Amino acid sequence: MNQTVKKTLLVVGIVLLGYGIYTLIAPEASVSIGDLSIEAQNNTDSYITIGLGLAALVLSFLSGKK
């Protein structure tokens, strides 16, 4: 595999992994009324993003040198 492709996959994998972890942790919506605080999250898309990031990282390290 070309070095440029490997470096691009590495960068894309790191970005996707970081974004997926951020969306997994950060709440999507929150409402505060006095002492009452309600937070809502939908984590289904973040798991897909983390999986794609891990796949890109594995592909960047998978091919050997020629």
DSSP file (Angstrom, degrees, kcal/mol; ACC not computed):
  #  RESIDUE AA STRUCTURE BP1 BP2  ACC     N-H-->O    O-->H-N    N-H-->O    O-->H-N    TCO  KAPPA ALPHA  PHI   PSI    X-CA   Y-CA   Z-CA
    1    1 A M              0   0    0      0, 0.0    65,-0.1     0, 0.0     2,-0.0   0.000 360.0 360.0 360.0 146.0    0.0    0.0    0.0
    2    2 A N     >  -     0   0    0      1,-0.1     4,-2.1     4,-0.0     5,-0.2  -0.349 360.0-127.1 -66.7 144.3    1.2    3.5   -0.8
    3    3 A Q  H  > S+     0   0    0      1,-0.2     4,-2.5     2,-0.2     5,-0.2   0.854 109.6  55.8 -61.9 -35.8    2.7    5.5    2.2
    4    4 A T  H  > S+     0   0    0      1,-0.2     4,-2.2     2,-0.2    -1,-0.2   0.901 108.2  47.5 -64.8 -40.4    0.3    8.4    1.5
    5    5 A V  H  > S+     0   0    0      2,-0.2     4,-2.6     1,-0.2    -2,-0.2   0.901 111.6  50.9 -66.5 -41.0   -2.7    6.1    1.8
    6    6 A K  H  X S+     0   0    0     -4,-2.1     4,-2.0     2,-0.2    -2,-0.2   0.916 112.2  45.9 -63.4 -43.5   -1.4    4.6    5.0
    7    7 A K  H  X S+     0   0    0     -4,-2.5     4,-2.3     2,-0.2    -1,-0.2   0.881 112.6  51.0 -67.6 -37.4   -0.8    8.0    6.6
    8    8 A T  H  X S+     0   0    0     -4,-2.2     4,-2.8     2,-0.2     5,-0.2   0.921 110.6  48.4 -65.3 -43.8   -4.3    9.2    5.4
    9    9 A L  H  X S+     0   0    0     -4,-2.6     4,-2.5     1,-0.2    -2,-0.2   0.875 110.7  52.4 -63.0 -37.0   -5.9    6.1    6.9
   10   10 A L  H  X S+     0   0    0     -4,-2.0     4,-2.1     2,-0.2    -2,-0.2   0.934 112.6  43.4 -63.7 -46.7   -4.0    6.7   10.2
   11   11 A V  H  X S+     0   0    0     -4,-2.3     4,-2.5     2,-0.2    -2,-0.2   0.928 115.3  48.5 -66.1 -45.3   -5.1   10.3   10.4
   12   12 A V  H  X S+     0   0    0     -4,-2.8     4,-2.7     1,-0.2     5,-0.2   0.900 111.3  51.5 -62.3 -40.6   -8.7    9.5    9.5
   13   13 A G  H  X S+     0   0    0     -4,-2.5     4,-2.3    -5,-0.2    -1,-0.2   0.904 110.8  47.1 -62.7 -42.4   -8.8    6.6   12.0
   14   14 A I  H  X S+     0   0    0     -4,-2.1     4,-2.5     2,-0.2    -2,-0.2   0.914 113.9  47.7 -66.2 -42.4   -7.5    8.8   14.8
   15   15 A V  H  X S+     0   0    0     -4,-2.5     4,-2.6     2,-0.2     5,-0.2   0.934 114.1  46.2 -65.0 -46.1  -10.0   11.6   14.0
   16   16 A L  H  X S+     0   0    0     -4,-2.7     4,-2.5     2,-0.2    -2,-0.2   0.896 113.2  49.7 -63.9 -39.9  -13.0    9.2   13.8
   17   17 A L  H  X S+     0   0    0     -4,-2.3     4,-2.2    -5,-0.2    -2,-0.2   0.928 113.1  46.2 -64.9 -44.9  -12.0    7.4   17.0
   18   18 A G  H  X S+     0   0    0     -4,-2.5     4,-2.2     2,-0.2    -2,-0.2   0.914 114.3  47.4 -63.8 -43.6  -11.7   10.7   18.9
   19   19 A Y  H  X S+     0   0    0     -4,-2.6     4,-2.5     2,-0.2    -2,-0.2   0.893 111.5  51.2 -66.1 -39.5  -15.0   12.1   17.5
   20   20 A G  H  X S+     0   0    0     -4,-2.5     4,-1.4    -5,-0.2    -2,-0.2   0.902 111.4  46.7 -64.5 -41.3  -16.8    8.8   18.3
   21   21 A I  H  X S+     0   0    0     -4,-2.2     4,-1.7     2,-0.2    -1,-0.2   0.891 111.9  52.1 -67.2 -38.9  -15.5    8.8   21.9
   22   22 A Y  H  X S+     0   0    0     -4,-2.2     4,-2.9     1,-0.2    -2,-0.2   0.926 111.0  46.1 -62.7 -44.8  -16.5   12.5   22.3
   23   23 A T  H  < S+     0   0    0     -4,-2.5    -1,-0.2     1,-0.2    -2,-0.2   0.763 110.0  55.6 -71.0 -23.0  -20.0   11.9   21.1
   24   24 A L  H  < S+     0   0    0     -4,-1.4    -1,-0.2    -5,-0.2    -2,-0.2   0.858 117.6  33.6 -72.3 -35.8  -20.3    8.9   23.3
   25   25 A I  H  < S+     0   0    0     -4,-1.7    -2,-0.2    -3,-0.1    -3,-0.2   0.887 102.8  78.2 -89.0 -43.3  -19.4   10.9   26.4
   26   26 A A  S  < S-     0   0    0     -4,-2.9     2,-0.1    -5,-0.2     0, 0.0  -0.473  82.2-120.9 -74.2 134.2  -20.9   14.4   25.7
   27   27 A P        -     0   0    0      0, 0.0    14,-0.2     0, 0.0     3,-0.1  -0.468  10.6-146.2 -72.8 146.4  -24.7   14.7   26.2
   28   28 A E  S    S+     0   0    0     12,-1.5     2,-0.4     1,-0.3    13,-0.2   0.905  78.9   8.0 -78.3 -44.0  -26.8   15.7   23.2
   29   29 A A  E     -A   40   0A   0     11,-1.6    11,-2.7     2,-0.0     2,-0.4  -0.998  63.6-177.4-141.7 142.2  -29.4   17.8   25.1
   30   30 A S  E     -A   39   0A   0     -2,-0.4     2,-0.4     9,-0.2     9,-0.2  -0.999   6.9-164.4-142.1 144.2  -29.8   18.9   28.6
   31   31 A V  E     -A   38   0A   0      7,-2.8     7,-2.9    -2,-0.4     2,-0.5  -0.994   4.7-168.3-128.8 131.2  -32.5   20.9   30.4
   32   32 A S  E     +A   37   0A   0     -2,-0.4     2,-0.5     5,-0.2     5,-0.2  -0.979  11.0 171.5-123.0 123.6  -32.1   22.5   33.8
   33   33 A I  E >   -A   36   0A   0      3,-2.8     3,-2.1    -2,-0.5     2,-0.3  -0.903  68.3 -57.9-128.7 102.4  -35.0   23.9   35.8
   34   34 A G  T 3  S-     0   0    0     -2,-0.5     0, 0.0     1,-0.3     0, 0.0  -0.484 121.7 -15.2  64.4-123.0  -33.9   24.9   39.3
   35   35 A D  T 3  S+     0   0    0     -2,-0.3     2,-0.4    -3,-0.1    -1,-0.3   0.587 118.3  96.3 -87.5 -11.9  -32.3   21.9   40.9
   36   36 A L  E <   -A   33   0A   0     -3,-2.1    -3,-2.8     2,-0.0     2,-0.4  -0.678  51.6-179.8 -84.0 127.2  -33.7   19.5   38.4
   37   37 A S  E     -A   32   0A   0     -2,-0.4     2,-0.4    -5,-0.2    -5,-0.2  -0.994   5.8-172.6-131.2 127.9  -31.4   18.5   35.5
   38   38 A I  E     -A   31   0A   0     -7,-2.9    -7,-2.8    -2,-0.4     2,-0.4  -0.978   1.8-173.3-123.7 130.2  -32.2   16.2   32.7
   39   39 A E  E     -A   30   0A   0     -2,-0.4     2,-0.4    -9,-0.2    -9,-0.2  -0.960   4.7-161.9-123.3 141.8  -29.8   14.9   30.0
   40   40 A A  E     -A   29   0A   0    -11,-2.7   -11,-1.6    -2,-0.4   -12,-1.5  -0.964   8.9-179.2-125.1 140.9  -30.5   12.9   26.9
   41   41 A Q        -     0   0    0     -2,-0.4     2,-0.4   -14,-0.2   -17,-0.1  -0.985  19.1-165.8-138.0 147.9  -28.1   10.8   24.8
   42   42 A N        +     0   0    0     -2,-0.3     3,-0.3   -19,-0.2     4,-0.2  -0.922  14.2 174.5-130.4 106.5  -28.4    8.7   21.7
   43   43 A N     >  +     0   0    0     -2,-0.4     4,-1.4     1,-0.2    -1,-0.1   0.326  50.1  98.2 -99.0   6.4  -25.2    6.6   21.3
   44   44 A T  H  > S+     0   0    0      1,-0.2     4,-1.1     2,-0.2    -1,-0.2   0.898  86.4  46.4 -66.4 -39.2  -25.9    4.4   18.4
   45   45 A D  H  > S+     0   0    0     -3,-0.3     4,-2.1     1,-0.2    -1,-0.2   0.824 106.3  59.6 -71.2 -29.9  -24.1    6.6   15.8
   46   46 A S  H  > S+     0   0    0     -4,-0.2     4,-2.3     1,-0.2    -1,-0.2   0.854 101.3  53.9 -69.6 -32.4  -21.0    6.9   18.1
   47   47 A Y  H  X S+     0   0    0     -4,-1.4     4,-2.2     2,-0.2    -1,-0.2   0.891 109.2  48.8 -66.3 -38.2  -20.5    3.2   18.1
   48   48 A I  H  X S+     0   0    0     -4,-1.1     4,-2.4     2,-0.2    -2,-0.2   0.910 111.4  49.9 -65.9 -42.1  -20.5    3.1   14.3
   49   49 A T  H  X S+     0   0    0     -4,-2.1     4,-2.1     2,-0.2    -2,-0.2   0.902 111.0  48.6 -64.2 -41.9  -18.0    6.0   14.2
   50   50 A I  H  X S+     0   0    0     -4,-2.3     4,-2.4     2,-0.2    -1,-0.2   0.908 111.2  51.1 -64.3 -41.5  -15.7    4.3   16.7
   51   51 A G  H  X S+     0   0    0     -4,-2.2     4,-2.2     1,-0.2    -2,-0.2   0.903 110.4  48.0 -62.9 -42.4  -15.9    1.1   14.7
   52   52 A L  H  X S+     0   0    0     -4,-2.4     4,-2.3     2,-0.2    -1,-0.2   0.886 111.1  51.8 -66.2 -37.8  -15.0    2.9   11.5
   53   53 A G  H  X S+     0   0    0     -4,-2.1     4,-2.1     2,-0.2    -2,-0.2   0.915 110.7  47.2 -63.7 -43.2  -12.1    4.6   13.2
   54   54 A L  H  X S+     0   0    0     -4,-2.4     4,-2.4     2,-0.2    -2,-0.2   0.889 110.8  52.3 -65.7 -38.1  -10.7    1.3   14.5
   55   55 A A  H  X S+     0   0    0     -4,-2.2     4,-2.4     2,-0.2    -2,-0.2   0.908 109.6  49.0 -64.2 -41.2  -11.1   -0.3   11.0
   56   56 A A  H  X S+     0   0    0     -4,-2.3     4,-1.7     2,-0.2    -1,-0.2   0.890 111.5  49.8 -65.7 -38.7   -9.1    2.6    9.5
   57   57 A L  H  X S+     0   0    0     -4,-2.1     4,-1.4     2,-0.2    -2,-0.2   0.915 111.2  48.4 -65.5 -42.4   -6.4    2.3   12.1
   58   58 A V  H  X S+     0   0    0     -4,-2.4     4,-1.3     1,-0.2     3,-0.2   0.908 111.3  50.3 -64.5 -41.3   -6.1   -1.5   11.5
   59   59 A L  H  X S+     0   0    0     -4,-2.4     4,-0.8     1,-0.2    -1,-0.2   0.843 107.0  54.7 -65.3 -32.7   -6.0   -1.1    7.8
   60   60 A S  H  < S+     0   0    0     -4,-1.7    -1,-0.2     1,-0.2    -2,-0.2   0.824 117.8  34.8 -71.5 -28.6   -3.2    1.5    8.1
   61   61 A F  H  < S+     0   0    0     -4,-1.4    -1,-0.2    -3,-0.2    -2,-0.2   0.566 103.5  78.3 -96.8 -10.2   -1.0   -0.9   10.1
   62   62 A L  H  < S+     0   0    0     -4,-1.3    -2,-0.1    -5,-0.1    -3,-0.1   0.918  73.4  76.9 -71.8 -47.4   -2.1   -4.1    8.3
   63   63 A S  S  < S-     0   0    0     -4,-0.8     2,-0.1     1,-0.1   -57,-0.0  -0.379  74.3-133.2 -74.2 143.2   -0.1   -4.0    5.1
   64   64 A G        -     0   0    0      1,-0.1     2,-0.2    -2,-0.1    -1,-0.1  -0.331  25.5 -91.3 -87.6 170.9    3.6   -4.9    5.2
   65   65 A K              0   0    0      1,-0.1    -1,-0.1    -2,-0.1     0, 0.0  -0.553 360.0 360.0 -81.8 147.0    6.6   -3.2    3.7
   66   66 A K              0   0    0     -2,-0.2    -1,-0.1   -65,-0.1    -2,-0.0   0.356 360.0 360.0-118.2 360.0    7.8   -4.2    0.2
